[in-house]
């Protein structure tokens, strides 16, 4: 949870850090990006010439509580050792900065992968999805077994590396990253941690009149952080498979979610007809309205491994997509959303309605030069229509206008 520094601080400080040698063992070779919260460099270990990613945080202007929160993120990441969790190799403290030396992921993040693949395939390869998602489940299972809950699971925080054996160009090693919102408290009063699209219903105060807002701590009813992670994993699986979210937010203000809450079968009959029946049933459990009704991560992994297929076969018992177009649905009108505040991973307090996960720093640099995949123009594809509509790459993710790079 790195605090925000002066807007221009890193744009100036990063220039002076290039070629800097840290603790006689690492050299900062090239800035990969920066934002309001920190800076990421490509680095090299001088003793073995290995390339690493080095995340730099500033201590300047932080009070005691902020320094403690900064250290908490470091301590949590340092305590987690697993092949599918981003490894923290070393932490180096200087008077004004902290240098976090991490393994380098050379294939970007899962969000970028899906955005690129969406131009070719409207649905991801099932074998690839199973392989990648199982790695993610393994990572979260390890975290939960250690009493640590991520609270910001989303595609931007899943990093990719090429398979080390080099035998399969389509295979990836996954690394779950960004522990800025992770907690050791199973039951939490910190509502709104993460990105709106991935938040479970218990994060919202959803009234009958259609108005909704994030729950505040004054209500003193903690949510289960483990169950909240499970919900986020379900949303991630759908976004990974189909390149779009099922809804924008889990409140009655969203027509897709409202219909799903009323009748969960719409997940298949209208939102994702390509889902297999067994995967639909699996997701019904994952996306249960109440956290107590969702499986644990151990149960979720066991259920996922038992799935024969994620997608409906063309000659199976599942209805074909043409059949779904003939099933009517009465969709409520979309209310204008009230302003909400989420705690994203680089934010200490709820004083802004948008946050950054591992930072917007590279995204800030990219958007100044080009909009490669149209992030800034992406809009919601979650509203259900009576008939299926084609969508292009400007209608992929409802949250992508706040696309967040993985590093801070």
N, C-alpha and C positions, 0 to 999 in steps of 0.2 A: 504494500500500500504506500507507494512513494508519493509524497506530496507534490503539489504543483509548484514550480519555481517561476521566475520571471519569464514571460513569453519568449523573449529574445536571448535568454541566458544560454541555452544549448546551441543556438545557431552561431554564437560567438565562441563559446567555450570549446565546442567540438573541434573547431579549426585548430586550436592551439594544442589539442591532444593527439592529433595524428602524428605517428612515429614515436610517441611517448613510450618509454619502457617502464613497466610496472614491476616493482620488487625484483628487478634484475632478471626476471624470468619470462615476462610476456611483453610483446610489442603490439601497440595499436596500429594496424596497417591502413585501415580504411573505414571511414564512417559509412554505416549502412543506413542510418536514418536517425532522426531526433524529433522530439516533440517537447511538450511542456513539462514532461515528467522525467525525462532522462535521455540517454543516448546509447545507441548500440553500435559497436565496432566489430569489424572482422579483425581478429587478433591471431597471433602466432606464438606458440610456446618456443622459446629460444633453445631449450634443452633437447627437444625432440622434433622440432619443426612442424608439429601438428597445428592445424588451423582450429580456432575456437571462436565462439561468439562471446564478446565481453560487454556486459550491460553495466553502464555507469550511472550511479545515482548520486545526487548532490546532498550533502549534509548542511549546506549553507542555509541559515535562517530557520532551521528546524528547532522546535522546542523539545523538551524531554519526551513528551508523549508521542510526538511524531517520530522521533528517533527510535523509540521502542516499537512502534508499529512497523517501521522500516526493517528493524532487526527481526521482527516476528516472521515476516515473509521470507527472509533469508534463512532463518532457523528451520522453518517448515520445509522449504525446498531442500535444505542440506540434510534433513533427517530422512528423506524419502529416497530409497535406492531401489530402482526397478527398471528393467529394460524398456518399458513403455512410458516412463516418466522422464522428463527432461532433466538430464544430469547436471548438477552443480559441482564443478570440479574443485573450485577454490574461491575463497572470498578474501579480498585484499582491502584493508582499510587505510586510507590516508586522511590527513586532517580535514579536508573538505569534500572528499568523495569516497564512495564505496564501489569497488570493481568486482562484479560477479562473473567469474569465468565459467562458461557453460559449453556443453557440447554443441557443435555446429550442425544445424539441420539444413541440408543443401537443396531440398525440394519444396521449400515454402510451406504453406499451411493448407489445411483441408479445404477451407473456403476458396482459396485461389485455384486449387485443383478442380473443384466442382465447377467453378465459373468457366474455366478453360474447357473442361469436358462437355459442358452444357451446349457448346456450339456444335458438338458432334453427336452426343447421345443425350436424349431427354431423360433416360433412366440409366443409372450407373450399373456396371457389370456386377452381377450378384456375387460371384466368387471374390471379387476385389472387396466389395462391401463387407462380406462376412469376415474376411481376413483382417481388414482394418478395424472394423467395429469390435471384433473380439479382442484385439490389442487394447483398445480403449477401455473395454470392460475389465480387462486384466489390470490396467493401471488404476482405475477407480476402485476396484476390489482391493488392491493393495493399500490404497489410501484409507479406505474405510476400515480395513483391518488394523491400521495403525491409529485409529481414532481421529483421522483427519478428513475433512469434508471440503470439496473443491469450491462449490458455490458459483462457479463461472464457466461451466462446461458449455462449449459451443465450438463450431468448426474453426473459428479463427484461432482457437487455443489448442488445436491439434496440429502439431508440426510433423513434417514428413522428411524421411531420409531414404535415399535409394537403398535397395536391398544389398547387403554387403557381399552376397555370393555372386551377384551380377548375372544370375541365370534368368531372371524374369524382369523385363523392363517395366512391367505393369505392377510389380510388387513394391510395397513400401514398408518401412519400419516406422511405426507411429510413436510420437512422443507427446504426451499430455503436458501442457505448459501452463504458465501463469498461475502462481499461487498467492497472488496479491489479495484475494478474497477468501482464501482457505482459512478454516477455523478448526480448532480442537473441541469446540463446543457443539455437541450433538443437537441440542435444542437452543435455538438462537432467537433473539429479538431484533436482529439486524435485518429487517425486511428490505426487499428490493435489491439484494446483492446480485449483480450480473446484468444480463441484457434482457430487455422486456420480452422479446420473442421466446426466450427459453425459460422464463419464470413460471413456476407452478401457480395454480389458482390461490393457494394459501397466502401468497404474497400480496394479494389485492383485497381491498375492502369493496366488495361488489354488491351494491344495493339493488333492490328490486326495480327502482325507477330508471335503471340503465346507467346511472352515474357510477364511476369507479375511481379508485385511487389506491396508491400503495398504502399498506397498513403502516401505521406509526407505532412506535414502541409504547405509546401511552395505553394501548389496549392490553399489553402485558400477557399476551397469549403466544408463547414461543412456537415456532415451526420446527419441524424435523429436518435438519440440514441433509441428512442421508436420503430421506424420501424426496427432497427437492432435487438432489443430484439425479435420482432415478428419472424423474420427470424430464429433466434437461436431456438426459441420454435418449429418451424416446423422441423428443423433438429433433435432436441431432441425427438420429437414424433416418427419419423421414426426409430431412433436408439433404442428407448425404445421398440417399437413394434417388430422389426426384428433383433435386435442385430448386426446391421451393419449400416454404414453411406452411404448415397446416392453417395457421392463423397468426395474426399480428400480436395479439395478447390474449391471455386466458381470462377474459372478462366478458360480461354480457354486452359490452360495447362492440364486440367483434362478432359479426354474424356467423362466421364459420365455427368459432368456438361455441357460440350459443346453441347452434344446431347439434354440434358434437355432444355437448353436455346433455341436451334433451334426448338425443338418440345416437349413441356411439357408433352405430352401424354406418353412419354417413362418412366415417373415415375411409371406408372402402367404396360405398355406393356412389359417393359424389366427389370426395376429395382426392383419393388415390385408388382408382379402380384397378390399377395394376398390382396392388398388394395381393398376396396369397391369403386364403382364409385363415391359415394357421398364424401367419405373421400379424394379421389384423387382430386376432384374438390375443396374441402376445402383447400388442401395443395397447389394447383395451386395458390390460392389467397395469402396464407401465404408466399410462395416462389416466389412472383412476383419479377421481376428483379429490379424494381425501388421502393424505399421505399414509395413513394407517392401512389403507387398502392396497398400496403398492408393494411389490416384492422387494426384498432386500437385494443388495448387489449380488450376493451369492445365488439367490434364487433367480434373479434376472439372467445371470450368466448361464445357469443350468437350463433355463427355459430357452434361451437363444440357441444353445448348442443342440437342442432337441428339434429345432425347426428344420423341416425338410427343405423348404424353399421360402424365400422372402417374396417372390413375385409369382403371380398367377400364371399357370401354364396356358398356352393358347388353346390346347385341346382338353383342358381339365374341366372340373365341375363349376369353376368360378364363372360368373357372368362376364361376358365380353363388354368392352367399353361402350359399344353402340347400345347395349341394353340399358346401361346406366343413364344415358341421355334421355331415356323415356320415363325415368322415375322423377316425379315432381317433388319440389321442396319449396316451402314457404319461408323466405329469408327475411328476417327483420331488417329494418333500415339501420344504417350505420350512424351512430351518434358521433358528434364531434368529440374527440377525446380530450379529457382534461389534461393539463400538464402534469407529468409524472416525474419523479426523481428516482433514478436508480443509482446504486453504489457500484460503479464498475471498478476494476481492479487497481486503478491508479488513483483513486479518490478517497479522501479521508471523510468528507462530510457531504451531506445531501444539499449542496448549495448550487447545483447545476443539474440540468435535465439530461445531459449527455455525459458519458464517461469514456474512459479509454482502457482497453485491456492490453496488457503488455505494451501499450502505447499506440498513439496515433502517429508516432514520429515518422516512420517510413511513409505512411499514408499522406502525411502533410507534404513530404517532399514530392511524392508521385503526383499528387493533385495539382501541384504548381506547374508541372510540366505536361502531363497527359492524363487522360482518363481511360486507361487501357481496356478495362472491362465494363466501363459504364457504371462504376460504383455510385457516383453521385446522382445518377438518374434512375436508379432502380426503385421500383415501387412494389406495392403489395400485390401478390398473386393469390392471396388466401381467400378472397371473397368467392363464395360458391355461386355459380350461375345455373340456370335450369339446363343449359346445354354446355358441354365442354367447349372451351375455347383454346385455340392455339396461343402460345405465348412466346415471346422472343427473349433475347438475353437482357432486355431492359426490365423484365418482370420476373426476376428470379427470387430474390430474398427481400422480405419486407423490412429487414433491419439493415440492409447493406449500405444505405446512405450513411450509416455510422460505422462502416467497416473498420475494424480495428486490427492493426498489425500485432504480431505476436509478442513483440519484445518488451513492452513495459506497460 
